[in-house]
Amino acid sequence: MAETPLFRVILRMEIQPGTQDAFEKTWWEVGSAIARQPANRGQTLSRTTEGDRSVYYVVTDWADEASFRTFELSPAHVEHRRRLGKYRTHGEMITTHTVYDIPPAPRPDSITAAAPGTAADKRALAFVGLGNMGGGMAHALLDAGHRLTVHNRTEAKARPLVDAGATAAAGPAEAARGHSVVVLSLSDEAAVDDVLFGQIVPVLAPGSIVVDTSTVSPEYARKAAARLADAGLRRVEACVVGNPFQAREGKLRVYTSGAEQDAAEVADILDAIGAEVLHLGAPGTAATLKLIFNLLLGAQVASLSEAVAYGVRAGLDRDRLLAAVAGSGFSSVVMRFRAELMRKGTYEPAFFRSTLMEKDLRLAIDDAVATGVTMPVLDTVRAGFAAVVAAGDGDKDASVLIEHTTATVPAPRTGGDAS
């Protein structure tokens, strides 16, 4: 019998037809706030249909009944009920005590499972690297109820997470020590070598999992997986696609590689950061797909920049041209987003830094050449971003390429014959 039985609240809700998306978005916000209550021990939202009705079940665990009853009467809970109430047509609540709590059997090749609330509890993890994407993912994990110890080279980037409930660590090793799961979001292979292999690996217990969201070459991904395996550790390659807004909302697309059972073991983490999670196969396959996506992104930004340069030289208004392209059938979600940045000239803070774009294009082209595929078009695109970096705009969004492409375009002639 569990030493401290949990108090479980089960809420059944029928909601108005056609409001599922709005209800689920609101519940996510409400549920994230509830998860930050000290006595909350986790919650789930499940959806089913009964006849033509959408029915939801909310299951919430609390440390004890007194904690729940205190929260139930709080102004915060009253506000939560008000926000959700407009979607409900009917509902009922029951409460139960956990009588038996039987944890799953530990994997024979992993460390002994720890009791809930200890450092190795699966909901406690370390997160190292809090840039635009990493910081957003870390916030999404906090919102999902995970307990985070975080570190970033620039300390200021960790402060919003600490304010939201995370624990700050002085360095990568301090963040990782005592955890069985570490999530990385680092800028390049050199950073992974230094932070992961130089500082984190020595403090991890055998069987620990490294969830690496850093964009590296497929070859490096394969070697990193082998190096960790030699150290008795596991690597889940988790390449993410999206922007910082989607990272913050937990709506990235996540592509994983490595041992499928390892990815399944951290499914709660992957689900918290991704609206879609897809396992691809052996180490390096997710890295390959991520680089392919960034090849397409770079090509679109470059082609748009050159097309606008031509249009401006031919006498078209730049803003109108960008708006026309963005609204056309030749556009895409990526092109519309970048066209708006170009139109406004807002390149900082960067959604995707030019230096990272050049790095990813270089990694992809080099890897393609190793497989026997040449990429002359995309190599020209890479050279364009290399020039942006060399000019000092590497920290600006990749969309700044348009300024370098159009900088030397003279204004169109409006006078008569010059002869």
C-alpha positions in Angstrom: 0.0 0.0 0.0 1.3 3.5 -0.9 2.7 5.3 2.2 1.0 8.5 1.2 -2.2 7.7 -0.8 -2.9 10.3 -3.5 -6.2 12.1 -3.7 -7.6 11.8 -7.2 -10.2 14.0 -8.8 -12.1 12.8 -11.9 -14.1 15.3 -13.8 -16.4 14.4 -16.7 -17.4 17.2 -19.0 -19.7 17.4 -22.0 -19.0 20.5 -24.1 -20.8 22.4 -26.8 -20.6 21.1 -30.3 -17.9 22.8 -32.4 -15.9 24.1 -29.5 -13.4 21.3 -29.1 -10.3 23.3 -30.2 -11.2 26.4 -28.1 -11.9 24.2 -25.1 -8.7 22.2 -25.4 -6.6 25.4 -25.8 -8.3 26.9 -22.7 -7.8 23.7 -20.7 -4.1 23.6 -21.6 -3.7 27.1 -20.2 -5.8 26.3 -17.1 -4.1 22.9 -16.6 -0.7 24.5 -16.9 -1.5 26.8 -14.0 -2.9 24.0 -11.9 0.2 21.9 -12.5 2.3 24.7 -10.8 0.4 24.2 -7.5 2.8 22.7 -5.0 0.4 19.8 -4.1 -0.5 18.9 -7.6 0.9 15.5 -8.7 -0.1 15.5 -12.3 -3.2 15.6 -14.6 -4.5 14.3 -17.9 -7.2 15.4 -20.3 -8.8 12.6 -22.4 -11.4 13.0 -25.1 -14.0 10.5 -26.3 -17.4 10.6 -28.0 -20.7 9.3 -26.6 -23.2 9.3 -29.4 -22.9 12.8 -31.0 -21.5 14.4 -27.9 -17.8 15.3 -27.2 -17.0 14.1 -23.7 -13.8 14.9 -21.8 -12.4 13.4 -18.7 -9.9 15.3 -16.5 -8.0 13.2 -14.0 -6.0 15.2 -11.4 -3.9 13.8 -8.6 -3.2 15.7 -5.4 -0.9 15.1 -2.4 -3.9 14.8 -0.1 -7.6 15.9 0.1 -6.9 18.9 2.2 -4.6 20.4 -0.4 -7.3 19.9 -3.1 -10.1 21.4 -1.0 -8.0 24.4 -0.3 -7.3 24.9 -4.0 -11.0 24.2 -4.8 -12.0 27.3 -2.8 -9.3 29.6 -4.1 -9.9 32.5 -6.4 -7.7 30.9 -9.0 -9.9 27.8 -9.2 -13.0 30.0 -9.4 -11.4 31.8 -12.4 -10.5 28.4 -14.0 -14.1 27.2 -13.7 -15.3 30.5 -15.2 -13.1 30.2 -18.2 -14.0 26.5 -18.9 -17.7 26.9 -17.9 -18.7 28.6 -21.2 -17.9 25.5 -23.1 -19.6 23.0 -20.8 -23.2 21.7 -21.2 -23.1 19.1 -18.5 -20.6 17.6 -16.1 -20.0 15.8 -12.8 -17.0 15.2 -10.5 -16.0 12.3 -8.3 -13.1 12.0 -5.9 -11.2 8.9 -4.9 -8.2 7.9 -2.8 -5.4 5.9 -4.3 -5.4 2.5 -2.5 -2.6 0.8 -4.3 0.1 2.4 -6.4 2.0 -0.2 -8.5 4.9 1.3 -10.5 6.0 -0.4 -13.7 8.8 -2.9 -13.4 12.3 -1.3 -14.0 14.1 -2.1 -17.2 16.7 -4.8 -16.5 19.4 -2.7 -18.3 18.7 0.5 -16.5 19.2 2.0 -13.1 16.7 1.2 -10.3 13.6 3.3 -10.5 13.5 6.1 -7.9 10.5 7.0 -5.7 8.4 9.9 -6.9 9.8 13.2 -5.7 13.4 12.2 -5.7 16.1 13.6 -8.1 15.6 10.6 -10.5 11.9 11.0 -10.6 11.0 10.8 -14.3 9.2 14.2 -14.1 12.4 15.8 -12.9 15.0 16.5 -15.6 17.9 18.8 -16.6 17.6 21.2 -19.5 20.8 22.8 -20.9 20.8 25.5 -23.6 18.1 28.1 -23.3 18.2 30.0 -26.6 15.1 30.9 -28.6 14.1 27.3 -29.1 15.6 25.8 -26.0 14.0 28.4 -23.7 10.6 27.9 -25.4 10.8 24.1 -25.0 11.8 24.4 -21.4 8.8 26.6 -20.6 6.5 24.1 -22.3 8.0 21.3 -20.1 7.4 23.4 -17.0 3.8 24.0 -18.1 3.3 20.3 -18.6 4.3 19.7 -14.9 8.0 18.7 -15.3 10.5 19.8 -12.7 13.4 21.4 -14.4 17.0 22.2 -13.4 18.3 24.5 -16.0 21.5 26.1 -17.2 22.5 28.5 -20.0 25.8 30.1 -20.8 24.1 33.5 -20.6 22.6 33.5 -17.2 19.9 36.1 -18.0 18.2 33.7 -20.3 17.5 31.3 -17.4 15.8 33.9 -15.2 12.3 33.7 -16.8 12.4 30.0 -16.3 13.5 30.3 -12.7 10.7 32.8 -12.1 8.3 30.2 -13.5 9.6 27.5 -11.1 12.7 26.0 -12.5 15.9 25.6 -10.5 19.1 27.3 -11.9 22.4 25.5 -11.9 25.8 27.1 -12.1 27.0 24.9 -14.9 26.0 22.0 -17.2 27.4 19.3 -14.8 25.6 20.8 -11.8 22.3 20.8 -13.8 22.7 17.2 -14.9 24.0 15.7 -11.7 21.4 13.5 -10.0 19.1 13.4 -13.1 18.3 10.4 -15.3 17.2 12.5 -18.2 19.0 15.5 -19.7 17.6 17.6 -22.6 20.1 19.6 -24.7 19.4 22.5 -27.1 22.9 23.6 -28.2 24.0 25.7 -31.2 26.5 23.3 -32.9 28.7 20.3 -32.7 31.5 22.1 -30.9 29.1 23.1 -28.1 27.8 19.5 -27.9 31.4 18.2 -27.6 32.2 20.7 -24.8 29.0 20.7 -22.8 27.8 17.1 -23.2 31.0 15.0 -23.5 33.2 17.4 -21.6 30.9 18.2 -18.6 27.7 16.2 -18.5 28.7 12.7 -19.4 31.1 12.3 -16.4 28.3 13.0 -13.8 25.5 10.8 -15.3 24.6 7.4 -13.9 24.6 4.4 -16.3 21.3 4.1 -18.2 20.6 7.8 -18.2 19.1 9.3 -21.3 20.3 12.4 -23.2 17.5 13.9 -25.4 19.5 16.0 -27.9 17.5 18.6 -29.9 20.7 20.2 -31.2 21.1 20.4 -35.0 24.2 18.4 -35.9 25.3 16.5 -39.0 24.0 12.9 -39.4 27.6 11.6 -39.1 28.1 13.4 -35.8 24.7 12.1 -34.6 25.8 8.6 -35.2 29.1 9.1 -33.5 27.5 10.8 -30.5 25.1 7.9 -30.1 28.0 5.4 -30.2 30.1 7.5 -27.7 27.3 7.7 -25.3 26.6 3.9 -25.6 30.3 3.3 -24.8 29.8 5.3 -21.6 26.7 3.3 -20.7 24.3 6.1 -21.6 21.5 6.4 -24.1 20.8 9.1 -26.8 17.5 10.1 -28.2 18.0 12.2 -31.3 15.1 14.6 -31.2 15.2 17.1 -34.0 12.6 19.8 -33.8 11.0 21.8 -36.6 9.1 25.1 -35.9 9.7 28.6 -34.5 10.2 29.9 -31.0 6.4 30.7 -30.6 5.6 27.0 -31.4 8.4 25.9 -29.0 6.8 28.0 -26.2 3.4 26.5 -26.9 4.6 22.9 -27.2 3.6 22.7 -30.8 6.8 21.8 -32.6 7.2 18.8 -34.9 9.6 16.4 -33.3 11.5 13.7 -35.3 13.3 11.1 -33.3 16.1 8.6 -34.0 17.9 5.9 -32.1 16.4 3.0 -30.1 12.6 3.2 -30.3 12.2 2.0 -26.7 14.4 4.9 -25.5 12.2 7.4 -27.3 9.2 5.7 -25.8 10.7 6.1 -22.3 10.8 9.9 -22.7 7.5 10.1 -24.6 6.0 12.5 -22.0 8.9 14.9 -22.6 8.5 14.7 -26.4 4.8 15.1 -26.2 5.1 18.2 -24.0 7.2 20.0 -26.7 5.6 18.6 -29.8 2.2 18.6 -31.4 3.6 15.8 -33.6 6.2 13.2 -32.7 7.5 10.7 -35.3 10.2 8.1 -34.9 12.3 7.7 -38.0 14.8 4.9 -37.3 18.5 4.6 -36.8 20.8 7.4 -35.4 21.3 10.2 -37.9 18.0 9.8 -39.8 16.3 12.6 -37.9 19.3 14.8 -38.4 19.1 14.2 -42.1 15.5 15.2 -42.3 16.1 18.3 -40.2 18.8 19.4 -42.5 16.6 18.8 -45.6 14.0 21.1 -44.1 16.6 23.8 -43.5 17.9 23.4 -47.1 14.4 24.1 -48.3 14.1 27.1 -45.9 17.4 28.6 -47.0 16.4 28.2 -50.7 13.1 29.9 -50.2 14.6 32.8 -48.3 17.3 33.2 -51.0 14.9 32.9 -54.0 12.6 35.5 -52.4 15.4 37.9 -51.8 16.7 37.6 -55.4 13.1 37.9 -56.8 12.5 41.1 -54.8 15.9 42.5 -55.9 14.8 42.0 -59.5 11.4 43.5 -58.9 12.8 46.6 -57.2 15.3 47.1 -60.0 12.4 46.9 -62.5 10.5 49.6 -60.6 8.1 47.7 -58.4 7.4 48.9 -54.8 9.2 46.6 -52.4 6.4 46.4 -49.8 3.7 45.8 -52.4 5.8 43.2 -54.1 6.5 41.3 -50.8 2.8 41.4 -49.9 1.8 40.2 -53.4 4.2 37.2 -53.2 3.1 36.3 -49.7 -0.5 36.2 -50.7 0.0 34.3 -53.9 -0.3 30.6 -54.7 3.5 30.5 -55.1 4.0 31.2 -51.4 4.2 29.0 -48.4 3.9 29.3 -44.6 7.6 29.8 -44.4 7.7 32.4 -47.3 4.8 34.4 -45.8 6.5 34.5 -42.4 9.8 35.6 -43.9 8.2 38.1 -46.3 6.6 39.8 -43.4 9.9 40.1 -41.5 11.5 41.5 -44.7 8.6 44.0 -45.2 9.0 45.3 -41.7 12.8 45.0 -41.6 12.6 43.3 -38.2 15.5 40.9 -38.0 16.2 41.1 -34.3 15.6 39.2 -32.1 16.2 36.4 -34.7 13.8 33.6 -35.1 16.6 31.6 -36.9 20.0 33.3 -36.9 21.9 33.6 -40.2 25.0 32.0 -38.7 22.9 28.9 -37.9 21.4 28.9 -41.3 24.8 28.9 -43.0 26.0 26.2 -40.6 23.1 23.9 -41.3 23.4 24.4 -45.1 27.1 23.6 -44.9 26.4 20.4 -42.8 23.7 19.3 -45.3 25.8 19.9 -48.4 28.8 18.2 -47.0 26.7 15.2 -45.9 25.0 15.1 -49.4 28.4 15.1 -51.1 29.5 12.2 -48.9 26.5 10.2 -50.2 27.4 11.1 -53.8 24.8 13.9 -54.3 26.1 17.4 -55.4 24.1 20.5 -54.6 25.3 23.4 -56.8 22.2 25.5 -56.3 22.1 25.2 -52.6 25.8 25.7 -52.3 25.3 29.1 -53.9 22.6 29.8 -51.3 25.1 28.8 -48.6 27.6 31.2 -50.0 25.1 34.0 -49.8 24.5 33.4 -46.1 28.2 33.1 -45.5 28.5 36.6 -46.9 25.8 37.8 -44.5 27.8 36.3 -41.6 31.1 37.8 -42.8 29.4 41.2 -43.0 28.6 41.1 -39.3 24.9 40.1 -39.5 25.2 36.5 -38.4 23.1 37.1 -35.3 20.2 38.6 -37.3 17.4 36.5 -38.7 18.1 34.7 -41.9 15.6 37.0 -43.6 18.2 39.8 -43.5 19.6 38.2 -46.6 17.3 40.4 -48.6 19.1 43.5 -47.4 22.4 42.2 -48.7 20.9 41.0 -51.9 19.2 44.4 -52.7 21.9 46.6 -51.2 23.7 47.1 -54.5 20.6 47.4 -56.6 20.3 51.0 -57.9 17.1 52.8 -58.1 15.3 52.5 -61.5 15.9 55.2 -64.0 12.9 57.6 -64.5 14.4 60.2 -66.9 14.5 60.2 -70.7 17.3 59.1 -73.1 20.7 59.9 -71.6 22.3 60.4 -75.0 
